[in-house]
Amino acid sequence: MILIFDQKVRWNMAEVRLTKERMKEAFLRYLDDIFELPEIISGCVKEINITRENKNMTAGQAFEAGFHDIYSDTDLFLRVRLPKDSPVTPEDYMKRMDRFGVTDDTALGWMYVPADHVCRVIFKNGMRYDLIFEFEYEGDGPFVLEPCAGEDENANWPTGNISRFWFIQIQALGKLYRRDYLISAHLANMNCNDTLVMQMIKRDLEYGTSHHRYGHSEQLEYAGYLGKMPYGTGDPVFDQIADRLYAAAKAYDRLVKDFYPGYQDRSDDFFAIWDSYTSGQVSVI
């Protein structure tokens, strides 16, 4: 069951407008949806504990404590109680992040840190969360976690690569607008390199081998989009990194279709968040 982003209340994905007030509104709605899951005991942000009983008093305080700027994510710790005899492991549980609204329809990108029971997600409305799960097993009672209908996977490029790419795009963009040019450039270069790997895999499939003594003077897909970025500031370092993020986004949407013909472009959602970042930025010049 997908709980978040009811059509009556979710923001227009084509016109993201991130402000502190709107982000607080979205955070409170998301908490309401999360607490619809019966196994959730509490949430916590910056040591402010949120329960069903005190949510009206503490949720707003928690948002304020965790908010830095519109490029921020929120570290949301979620305590989950499962029956002591439940066969559901933390790994099983986190395979059902669709129950927390993390789907292709609502999220631009996400990635997992399995060892820490963390799901990092950027929703299409611009809200970023690190969902950090803590599990306890006690009490009795049934808890059935139906397996999620799996997507058709292309072993040459798993779908997890796609969701991770778009999360890293936003991570890089946030670092860029916070003027951390070193990390932002590193992440942008990683994603440009991802497009090169996709092209190399496509070449291997085309020629039936992974060994190429000579190349074929291939065009670099992302390079075809360089110099077309519409978010220039006049700061040469900022603009160089932004140019690569723009090119990576456009190239990735094109190349993924070689692996998933039914793939729906995500760059428009990415650029909608970028538009909102530009409207809320402090001058970088």
N, C-alpha and C positions, 0 to 999 in steps of 0.2 A: 504494500500500500504506500503510495507516494503522498506525503502529507503537505509539503510546503508549496508555496507559490500558487495559491488558489487564484483562478483567473479573475476573480472579482477584485483582488487586492494587489496582484503583482504588478510591478512597474512595466511600462512599455519597453521591451527589450531593444527596440530600435532607437530609443531616446533615453539613455541612461543619464540621470542628473544626480550626481553624488553630492550630498551636503550632509553635514553632521546630523541635522534633524531627520532627513530621509533615511539615513543609515540607522539611526536609533529606532525609527519606526519599523524598519525591516528586521532588525535584531529582535525586537520584542515579538513580532509576528512569528519569527523563526522559533523562538523559545516556546511560544504557545503550541506550535506544531510538534516540536520535539517532545513536549510533555504529554502529548497524546499517546506516545508509546508507553505502555504500562510498565515496562522493565526499567525505565529511566527513573532513578532515585533523585538525582540532583544535577545541577550544572554549577560551574564555578569559573569566574573570571577574576583574576587578580585577588584571590583569596576572599572574594565575595561569593558566598554560597547561596545558590538559588534553588528553591524547592517549589512544589506546587502550592504549598501553603503560604509561602512568603513572597512569591513571584511578583506580585503587584508592588511590593515595597522595595525589592532588591534588584529587579531586572534593570531598571533605569540606572541605578547606581553602578551596577556591573558594567554597563555599556560605557558610562562616563569614565570609569576607572581604566578601561581597556582602550579608549579612543585616543589616537594621536593626531591623525590627519586622514584625509579621504583615501590615502594610499595604504592605510593600515589594514592588517588582518586582525582578527580577534582569536586569541587562544581560549577555546571553550572546552573545559574539562567536563566530561560527562561520566557520571557514575552509573553503572549498569548492574542490576541485580538479576541473576539467573538462578533457577532452582539448583540445589546442591547436587542433584543427580542428573542434571541436564547434560546431554551429549554435545551441546553446542559449545564450541571452542571460540576464543576471541577471533581466531582467523575465520571461522565459519561466520561469525556475527558480522565481521567487517566486509564480507563478500556481499552483504545486503545493504550497501550504503544508499541504494535507491529508497530505502525506508526513511532516509534523512534528506531526501530530495536530490540526491546526487545522480542525475541522469543526463543523457545527451540533450534532453529537452530543456532542462533548467540550468545546467552547469556548463560553463565554457571549458573548464579543464580541472583536473584533479590528479593527485598522486598520493601514493601510500608510503608510509614508513612503518612496515609491518612489525619490526622489532619493538617499536615504541607504541604500537596500537594507535597510530595517528593517520588521519585522512586530511590532506591539505586540499582545499577546494576554493575555486573562484566561481561564483554564480554569475549568470548572465546579467543580473542587475547590478553587478559590481561589488557585491559583498564577498569578502574573503574570510575564511575561517581555517584555523587549525583545530580540527575536532579530535580531541585527545581522550581516549576511552580508558576507563578504569573498571575492572570487572570484579564482582564478588559473587560467590556461589553460596546461597543459603536459602533455607525455607523449602517448601514443597510447592507443587502445583505444576501444571503443564506449561511448557513454552515451546511452541512449534515455530520453527523458522523455515518456511518453505523455500526451496532453492529458487533463485532468480532465473528466469529464462535467459540463457546465455546468447550472446551475439555470435554470429558467424565470424570466426577468427581466420584471418589470413596469417599463417605461420611465418610468412616472410616479413610481416609488419603487424605485430599484435595491436589490438585496439588500445591497450594500456600506453603504448607509445604516443598515441594521438592525444589522449587526455593529459598526459604528462607534458607534451609540447606546449599546449595552450596554457597550462598552469605556469610553466616557466616563462612564457611570453609576458604574462601579467606580472610575475615576480620581477622580471627584468625591467618592465615599464615602471613599476613602483620605485625600484631602486634608481632608475633614471631621473624621475621627478623629485627624488630626494637627493639628487646630485651625487650619488655613489656611482661614479662613472666606471670605476674598476670592476665592481661586481656586475653592474648592468652590462658592460661590454663583454665580460666573460660569458654571461648567460645568453646574450644575443649571438655571440659567436658559436656557442654550443648549438643553438637552434638552427643557425645557418648550416653548421656541419651536419645536423640531422637531415637536412634536405639533400646534402651531398651523399650521405649514406643511402638514402632512398634511391637516388639516381644510380649509385653503384649496384644496389641490389637489383634494380630493374635491368641494368646492363647484364648482370650475371644471368638473369633469367632469359634475357633475349639471346645471349650467345651460348647458354648452356654450360658455362664454366665460371669459376671464381678466380681463375688465373689468367691474367692479361699481360703478355710481354710488352705489348704496345697498346696505347689507348686509341680512341677514335675521334679525337678532337671534339669531345663533347662540349656542348654549351652548358654553363652553370645556370641552372634554373633560377636561383635566387638573384643572380647578378643582373638578370633581365629586368628586375624591378628596382634596382638601385637608382637613386637620383629622382625618384618619383614620389617620395614621401612628402605629404602635405602638412607636416607638423613642425616645420622649421622654426627656430628661435633666434638664429644669428650666433649662437654659441657653437663653434665648430665641432667641439667634442660631443656635446649633446646631440647635435644634428647628425653626426656620423653614426652614433649608436642607434638613434631613432631610425635612420635610413636602413640599417640592417634589420631592425625589428620589423619594420614595414615590409621589407623584401622577404624576410623569412615567412611572415604570415601569408603573403600572397603566393609564394612558391609552395608552401606546405599544402594549402588548399588545392592547388593544382595537382601536386604529386600524389596525394593520398588517394585520389580517384583511380590511380593505376592499381591500387591494392583493394579499394572498396568503391566500386562504381556508383553505389547508392549514397555515398557520403555527402552530407550537406555542409556547405561552406560555413566556417566559423569566423572568418576574418571580419565580417560585418559586425558581429557581436563584440569582437576584440576592439574594433575601431570605435564602436559606440562607447565603450569604457574609456578608450583613449581620448575621445572628444570630451568626456566629462573630466578627465584628469587635466586637460588643457584649460578648461574653464575654472578649475579650482587651484591652478598652480600659482606659486610665488615666482616672480620673474627670475630666470636663470641667467640672464645676461649681466 
